[in-house]
């Protein structure tokens, strides 16, 4: 994978969600804006954006604070 592409896609996710109220975004319509849902949504966006070759497993882990986190795993 091209690390520059990964950085660009990650920055795009940060730019999109960074200053937003999550419960006002269409991705969270009807959902609690929890880190569990957020990690699933971010995982899907990043995986769609970077399109890794072949097949494998992609994981996104989002930390809420020093001890609380949620992760989502997608096979591709």
N, CA, C and O atoms as a printed pandas DataFrame, in Angstrom:
     atom_number atom_name residue_name chain_id  residue_number  x_coord  y_coord  z_coord
0              1         N          UNK        A               1    0.835   -1.184    0.000
1              2        CA          UNK        A               1    0.000    0.000    0.000
2              3         C          UNK        A               1    0.873    1.238    0.000
3              4         O          UNK        A               1    1.959    1.263    0.580
4              5         N          UNK        A               2    0.378    2.247   -0.655
5              6        CA          UNK        A               2    1.049    3.542   -0.691
6              7         C          UNK        A               2    0.684    4.313    0.579
7              8         O          UNK        A               2   -0.477    4.672    0.773
8              9         N          UNK        A               3    1.665    4.568    1.441
9             10        CA          UNK        A               3    1.410    5.245    2.708
10            11         C          UNK        A               3    0.859    6.650    2.487
11            12         O          UNK        A               3    0.085    7.143    3.308
12            13         N          UNK        A               4    1.241    7.294    1.403
13            14        CA          UNK        A               4    0.724    8.631    1.110
14            15         C          UNK        A               4   -0.781    8.562    0.851
15            16         O          UNK        A               4   -1.522    9.439    1.294
16            17         N          UNK        A               5   -1.235    7.540    0.143
17            18        CA          UNK        A               5   -2.669    7.363   -0.106
18            19         C          UNK        A               5   -3.416    7.137    1.209
19            20         O          UNK        A               5   -4.495    7.693    1.417
20            21         N          UNK        A               6   -2.847    6.328    2.086
21            22        CA          UNK        A               6   -3.474    6.085    3.389
22            23         C          UNK        A               6   -3.564    7.389    4.181
23            24         O          UNK        A               6   -4.605    7.689    4.765
24            25         N          UNK        A               7   -2.489    8.157    4.201
25            26        CA          UNK        A               7   -2.492    9.442    4.909
26            27         C          UNK        A               7   -3.528   10.389    4.332
27            28         O          UNK        A               7   -4.228   11.067    5.084
28            29         N          UNK        A               8   -3.637   10.449    2.999
29            30        CA          UNK        A               8   -4.624   11.321    2.355
30            31         C          UNK        A               8   -6.048   10.917    2.732
31            32         O          UNK        A               8   -6.873   11.773    3.050
32            33         N          UNK        A               9   -6.331    9.637    2.697
33            34        CA          UNK        A               9   -7.674    9.160    3.032
34            35         C          UNK        A               9   -7.994    9.415    4.504
35            36         O          UNK        A               9   -9.106    9.819    4.842
36            37         N          UNK        A              10   -7.021    9.180    5.368
37            38        CA          UNK        A              10   -7.228    9.429    6.789
38            39         C          UNK        A              10   -7.471   10.922    7.041
39            40         O          UNK        A              10   -8.341   11.288    7.831
40            41         N          UNK        A              11   -6.704   11.772    6.374
41            42        CA          UNK        A              11   -6.899   13.217    6.530
42            43         C          UNK        A              11   -8.285   13.634    6.029
43            44         O          UNK        A              11   -8.918   14.511    6.616
44            45         N          UNK        A              12   -8.749   13.016    4.959
45            46        CA          UNK        A              12  -10.092   13.293    4.464
46            47         C          UNK        A              12  -11.163   12.935    5.483
47            48         O          UNK        A              12  -12.142   13.664    5.641
48            49         N          UNK        A              13  -10.982   11.822    6.170
49            50        CA          UNK        A              13  -11.923   11.410    7.220
50            51         C          UNK        A              13  -11.883   12.413    8.376
51            52         O          UNK        A              13  -12.929   12.821    8.881
52            53         N          UNK        A              14  -10.680   12.809    8.793
53            54        CA          UNK        A              14  -10.540   13.783    9.874
54            55         C          UNK        A              14  -11.186   15.107    9.478
55            56         O          UNK        A              14  -11.895   15.716   10.278
56            57         N          UNK        A              15  -10.946   15.551    8.251
57            58        CA          UNK        A              15  -11.524   16.808    7.777
58            59         C          UNK        A              15  -13.049   16.750    7.755
59            60         O          UNK        A              15  -13.713   17.720    8.119
60            61         N          UNK        A              16  -13.602   15.622    7.332
61            62        CA          UNK        A              16  -15.056   15.478    7.228
62            63         C          UNK        A              16  -15.718   15.432    8.600
63            64         O          UNK        A              16  -16.716   16.116    8.828
64            65         N          UNK        A              17  -15.175   14.637    9.510
65            66        CA          UNK        A              17  -15.809   14.448   10.807
66            67         C          UNK        A              17  -15.310   15.419   11.876
67            68         O          UNK        A              17  -15.972   15.605   12.897
68            69         N          UNK        A              18  -14.153   16.036   11.654
69            70        CA          UNK        A              18  -13.453   16.784   12.684
70            71         C          UNK        A              18  -14.246   17.811   13.457
71            72         O          UNK        A              18  -14.197   17.810   14.687
72            73         N          UNK        A              19  -14.957   18.667   12.808
73            74        CA          UNK        A              19  -15.684   19.738   13.491
74            75         C          UNK        A              19  -17.184   19.539   13.418
75            76         O          UNK        A              19  -17.942   20.493   13.593
76            77         N          UNK        A              20  -17.627   18.319   13.163
77            78        CA          UNK        A              20  -19.050   18.038   12.972
78            79         C          UNK        A              20  -19.692   17.514   14.244
79            80         O          UNK        A              20  -19.037   16.923   15.103
80            81         N          UNK        A              21  -20.977   17.745   14.338
81            82        CA          UNK        A              21  -21.792   17.073   15.339
82            83         C          UNK        A              21  -22.202   15.760   14.690
83            84         O          UNK        A              21  -22.966   15.756   13.724
84            85         N          UNK        A              22  -21.706   14.656   15.207
85            86        CA          UNK        A              22  -21.915   13.365   14.554
86            87         C          UNK        A              22  -23.388   13.045   14.353
87            88         O          UNK        A              22  -23.765   12.516   13.307
88            89         N          UNK        A              23  -24.226   13.357   15.334
89            90        CA          UNK        A              23  -25.639   13.012   15.188
90            91         C          UNK        A              23  -26.361   13.868   14.160
91            92         O          UNK        A              23  -27.532   13.618   13.875
92            93         N          UNK        A              24  -25.694   14.874   13.591
93            94        CA          UNK        A              24  -26.277   15.676   12.513
94            95         C          UNK        A              24  -25.850   15.191   11.129
95            96         O          UNK        A              24  -26.337   15.702   10.120
96            97         N          UNK        A              25  -24.956   14.222   11.069
97            98        CA          UNK        A              25  -24.459   13.713    9.784
98            99         C          UNK        A              25  -25.337   12.564    9.293
99           100         O          UNK        A              25  -25.878   11.805   10.098
100          101         N          UNK        A              26  -25.479   12.435    7.962
101          102        CA          UNK        A              26  -26.331   11.370    7.428
102          103         C          UNK        A              26  -25.870    9.964    7.819
103          104         O          UNK        A              26  -26.697    9.058    7.924
104          105         N          UNK        A              27  -24.579    9.765    8.034
105          106        CA          UNK        A              27  -24.066    8.449    8.414
106          107         C          UNK        A              27  -24.620    7.980    9.762
107          108         O          UNK        A              27  -24.671    6.781   10.037
108          109         N          UNK        A              28  -25.032    8.930   10.591
109          110        CA          UNK        A              28  -25.515    8.598   11.928
110          111         C          UNK        A              28  -27.030    8.730   12.065
111          112         O          UNK        A              28  -27.567    8.667   13.171
112          113         N          UNK        A              29  -27.704    8.911   10.950
113          114        CA          UNK        A              29  -29.152    9.052   11.014
114          115         C          UNK        A              29  -29.762    7.809   11.667
115          116         O          UNK        A              29  -29.545    6.686   11.212
116          117         N          UNK        A              30  -30.517    8.024   12.723
117          118        CA          UNK        A              30  -31.159    6.932   13.440
118          119         C          UNK        A              30  -30.231    6.147   14.348
119          120         O          UNK        A              30  -30.645    5.145   14.932
120          121         N          UNK        A              31  -28.974    6.584   14.481
121          122        CA          UNK        A              31  -28.001    5.873   15.315
122          123         C          UNK        A              31  -27.536    6.747   16.465
123          124         O          UNK        A              31  -27.513    7.974   16.365
124          125         N          UNK        A              32  -27.171    6.105   17.546
125          126        CA          UNK        A              32  -26.487    6.776   18.633
126          127         C          UNK        A              32  -25.060    7.057   18.148
127          128         O          UNK        A              32  -24.404    6.144   17.645
128          129         N          UNK        A              33  -24.557    8.299   18.285
129          130        CA          UNK        A              33  -23.202    8.585   17.797
130          131         C          UNK        A              33  -22.118    8.043   18.737
131          132         O          UNK        A              33  -21.309    8.801   19.271
132          133         N          UNK        A              34  -22.119    6.749   18.924
133          134        CA          UNK        A              34  -21.158    6.097   19.821
134          135         C          UNK        A              34  -19.839    5.839   19.096
135          136         O          UNK        A              34  -19.772    5.886   17.867
136          137         N          UNK        A              35  -18.795    5.568   19.873
137          138        CA          UNK        A              35  -17.521    5.246   19.220
138          139         C          UNK        A              35  -17.602    3.891   18.517
139          140         O          UNK        A              35  -16.830    3.631   17.594
140          141         N          UNK        A              36  -18.521    3.031   18.938
141          142        CA          UNK        A              36  -18.705    1.750   18.247
142          143         C          UNK        A              36  -19.218    1.980   16.824
143          144         O          UNK        A              36  -18.688    1.415   15.868
144          145         N          UNK        A              37  -20.255    2.813   16.694
145          146        CA          UNK        A              37  -20.760    3.138   15.362
146          147         C          UNK        A              37  -19.716    3.939   14.571
147          148         O          UNK        A              37  -19.522    3.718   13.376
148          149         N          UNK        A              38  -19.056    4.863   15.256
149          150        CA          UNK        A              38  -18.071    5.701   14.587
150          151         C          UNK        A              38  -16.931    4.857   14.025
151          152         O          UNK        A              38  -16.491    5.095   12.900
152          153         N          UNK        A              39  -16.450    3.887   14.775
153          154        CA          UNK        A              39  -15.353    3.047   14.279
154          155         C          UNK        A              39  -15.797    2.236   13.065
155          156         O          UNK        A              39  -15.008    2.031   12.143
156          157         N          UNK        A              40  -17.049    1.770   13.048
157          158        CA          UNK        A              40  -17.565    1.029   11.883
158          159         C          UNK        A              40  -17.633    1.932   10.660
159          160         O          UNK        A              40  -17.223    1.534    9.569
160          161         N          UNK        A              41  -18.144    3.135   10.834
161          162        CA          UNK        A              41  -18.292    4.071    9.717
162          163         C          UNK        A              41  -16.926    4.482    9.175
163          164         O          UNK        A              41  -16.722    4.500    7.961
164          165         N          UNK        A              42  -15.998    4.810   10.058
165          166        CA          UNK        A              42  -14.647    5.203    9.636
166          167         C          UNK        A              42  -13.948    4.036    8.945
167          168         O          UNK        A              42  -13.271    4.236    7.937
168          169         N          UNK        A              43  -14.098    2.844    9.459
169          170        CA          UNK        A              43  -13.483    1.668    8.848
170          171         C          UNK        A              43  -13.961    1.509    7.405
171          172         O          UNK        A              43  -13.153    1.308    6.498
172          173         N          UNK        A              44  -15.253    1.598    7.199
173          174        CA          UNK        A              44  -15.802    1.473    5.850
174          175         C          UNK        A              44  -15.313    2.559    4.911
175          176         O          UNK        A              44  -14.964    2.281    3.764
176          177         N          UNK        A              45  -15.284    3.803    5.396
177          178        CA          UNK        A              45  -14.820    4.918    4.550
178          179         C          UNK        A              45  -13.357    4.754    4.161
179          180         O          UNK        A              45  -12.991    4.944    3.001
180          181         N          UNK        A              46  -12.524    4.403    5.132
181          182        CA          UNK        A              46  -11.106    4.236    4.822
182          183         C          UNK        A              46  -10.869    3.072    3.874
183          184         O          UNK        A              46  -10.088    3.187    2.929
184          185         N          UNK        A              47  -11.531    1.967    4.116
185          186        CA          UNK        A              47  -11.354    0.804    3.257
186          187         C          UNK        A              47  -11.810    1.105    1.833
187          188         O          UNK        A              47  -11.154    0.703    0.872
188          189         N          UNK        A              48  -12.926    1.808    1.695
189          190        CA          UNK        A              48  -13.392    2.212    0.358
190          191         C          UNK        A              48  -12.405    3.153   -0.313
191          192         O          UNK        A              48  -12.211    3.092   -1.527
192          193         N          UNK        A              49  -11.780    4.027    0.477
193          194        CA          UNK        A              49  -10.871    5.021   -0.086
194          195         C          UNK        A              49   -9.522    4.464   -0.487
195          196         O          UNK        A              49   -8.982    4.843   -1.526
196          197         N          UNK        A              50   -8.971    3.575    0.316
197          198        CA          UNK        A              50   -7.613    3.098    0.003
198          199         C          UNK        A              50   -7.607    1.887   -0.920
199          200         O          UNK        A              50   -6.609    1.626   -1.593
200          201         N          UNK        A              51   -8.709    1.147   -0.958
201          202        CA          UNK        A              51   -8.830   -0.017   -1.845
202          203         C          UNK        A              51   -7.565   -0.887   -1.843
203          204         O          UNK        A              51   -6.862   -0.963   -2.850
204          205         N          UNK        A              52   -7.280   -1.534   -0.724
205          206        CA          UNK        A              52   -6.065   -2.361   -0.675
206          207         C          UNK        A              52   -6.147   -3.525   -1.660
207          208         O          UNK        A              52   -7.231   -4.038   -1.940
208          209         N          UNK        A              53   -5.008   -3.932   -2.177
209          210        CA          UNK        A              53   -5.001   -5.033   -3.137
210          211         C          UNK        A              53   -5.241   -6.380   -2.444
211          212         O          UNK        A              53   -4.982   -6.532   -1.250
212          213         N          UNK        A              54   -5.721   -7.312   -3.186
213          214        CA          UNK        A              54   -5.882   -8.666   -2.666
214          215         C          UNK        A              54   -7.003   -8.776   -1.662
215          216         O          UNK        A              54   -8.035   -8.114   -1.779
216          217         N          UNK        A              55   -6.786   -9.623   -0.674
217          218        CA          UNK        A              55   -7.775   -9.798    0.376
218          219         C          UNK        A              55   -7.068   -9.766    1.717
219          220         O          UNK        A              55   -5.863  -10.004    1.804
220          221         N          UNK        A              56   -7.821   -9.474    2.751
221          222        CA          UNK        A              56   -7.224   -9.405    4.073
222          223         C          UNK        A              56   -8.225   -8.914    5.093
223          224         O          UNK        A              56   -9.437   -9.034    4.913
224          225         N          UNK        A              57   -7.710   -8.374    6.142
225          226        CA          UNK        A              57   -8.526   -7.874    7.250
226          227         C          UNK        A              57   -8.060   -6.459    7.569
227          228         O          UNK        A              57   -6.862   -6.190    7.655
228          229         N          UNK        A              58   -9.025   -5.560    7.742
229          230        CA          UNK        A              58   -8.748   -4.149    7.996
230          231         C          UNK        A              58   -9.405   -3.777    9.313
231          232         O          UNK        A              58  -10.588   -4.053    9.514
232          233         N          UNK        A              59   -8.656   -3.155   10.211
233          234        CA          UNK        A              59   -9.168   -2.794   11.532
234          235         C          UNK        A              59   -8.975   -1.309   11.787
235          236         O          UNK        A              59   -7.914   -0.748   11.511
236          237         N          UNK        A              60  -10.017   -0.680   12.318
237          238        CA          UNK        A              60   -9.927    0.699   12.798
238          239         C          UNK        A              60  -10.239    0.685   14.282
239          240         O          UNK        A              60  -11.251    0.126   14.705
240          241         N          UNK        A              61   -9.378    1.295   15.065
241          242        CA          UNK        A              61   -9.590    1.428   16.508
242          243         C          UNK        A              61   -9.609    2.914   16.826
243          244         O          UNK        A              61   -8.689    3.648   16.464
244          245         N          UNK        A              62  -10.663    3.354   17.506
245          246        CA          UNK        A              62  -10.812    4.751   17.896
246          247         C          UNK        A              62  -10.807    4.820   19.415
247          248         O          UNK        A              62  -11.558    4.121   20.094
248          249         N          UNK        A              63   -9.946    5.676   19.920
249          250        CA          UNK        A              63   -9.808    5.852   21.366
250          251         C          UNK        A              63  -10.651    7.031   21.813
251          252         O          UNK        A              63  -10.575    8.116   21.237
252          253         N          UNK        A              64  -11.456    6.812   22.846
253          254        CA          UNK        A              64  -12.269    7.871   23.438
254          255         C          UNK        A              64  -11.474    8.617   24.514
255          256         O          UNK        A              64  -11.618    9.828   24.684
256          257         N          UNK        A              65  -10.648    7.881   25.220
257          258        CA          UNK        A              65   -9.744    8.450   26.220
258          259         C          UNK        A              65   -8.618    7.437   26.429
259          260         O          UNK        A              65   -8.448    6.524   25.620
260          261         N          UNK        A              66   -7.857    7.590   27.497
261          262        CA          UNK        A              66   -6.695    6.715   27.716
262          263         C          UNK        A              66   -7.034    5.246   27.893
263          264         O          UNK        A              66   -6.179    4.388   27.672
264          265         N          UNK        A              67   -8.258    4.938   28.286
265          266        CA          UNK        A              67   -8.577    3.544   28.559
266          267         C          UNK        A              67   -9.808    3.009   27.823
267          268         O          UNK        A              67  -10.089    1.813   27.894
268          269         N          UNK        A              68  -10.537    3.860   27.128
269          270        CA          UNK        A              68  -11.763    3.417   26.441
270          271         C          UNK        A              68  -11.598    3.535   24.934
271          272         O          UNK        A              68  -11.226    4.586   24.413
272          273         N          UNK        A              69  -11.882    2.438   24.247
273          274        CA          UNK        A              69  -11.767    2.435   22.795
274          275         C          UNK        A              69  -12.788    1.474   22.212
275          276         O          UNK        A              69  -13.361    0.639   22.911
276          277         N          UNK        A              70  -12.999    1.621   20.904
277          278        CA          UNK        A              70  -13.833    0.681   20.160
278          279         C          UNK        A              70  -13.105    0.399   18.851
279          280         O          UNK        A              70  -12.425    1.264   18.300
280          281         N          UNK        A              71  -13.259   -0.815   18.372
281          282        CA          UNK        A              71  -12.631   -1.202   17.112
282          283         C          UNK        A              71  -13.662   -1.869   16.229
283          284         O          UNK        A              71  -14.639   -2.452   16.698
284          285         N          UNK        A              72  -13.413   -1.766   14.934
285          286        CA          UNK        A              72  -14.255   -2.460   13.971
286          287         C          UNK        A              72  -13.342   -3.133   12.961
287          288         O          UNK        A              72  -12.362   -2.543   12.506
288          289         N          UNK        A              73  -13.665   -4.366   12.614
289          290        CA          UNK        A              73  -12.849   -5.168   11.703
290          291         C          UNK        A              73  -13.682   -5.526   10.486
291          292         O          UNK        A              73  -14.818   -5.984   10.608
292          293         N          UNK        A              74  -13.103   -5.313    9.307
293          294        CA          UNK        A              74  -13.761   -5.698    8.058
294          295         C          UNK        A              74  -12.825   -6.585    7.263
295          296         O          UNK        A              74  -11.636   -6.293    7.137
296          297         N          UNK        A              75  -13.358   -7.659    6.733
297          298        CA          UNK        A              75  -12.615   -8.471    5.790
298          299         C          UNK        A              75  -12.854   -7.896    4.396
299          300         O          UNK        A              75  -13.949   -7.428    4.087
300          301         N          UNK        A              76  -11.842   -7.936    3.581
301          302        CA          UNK        A              76  -11.991   -7.443    2.205
302          303         C          UNK        A              76  -11.395   -8.441    1.245
303          304         O          UNK        A              76  -11.415   -8.220    0.034
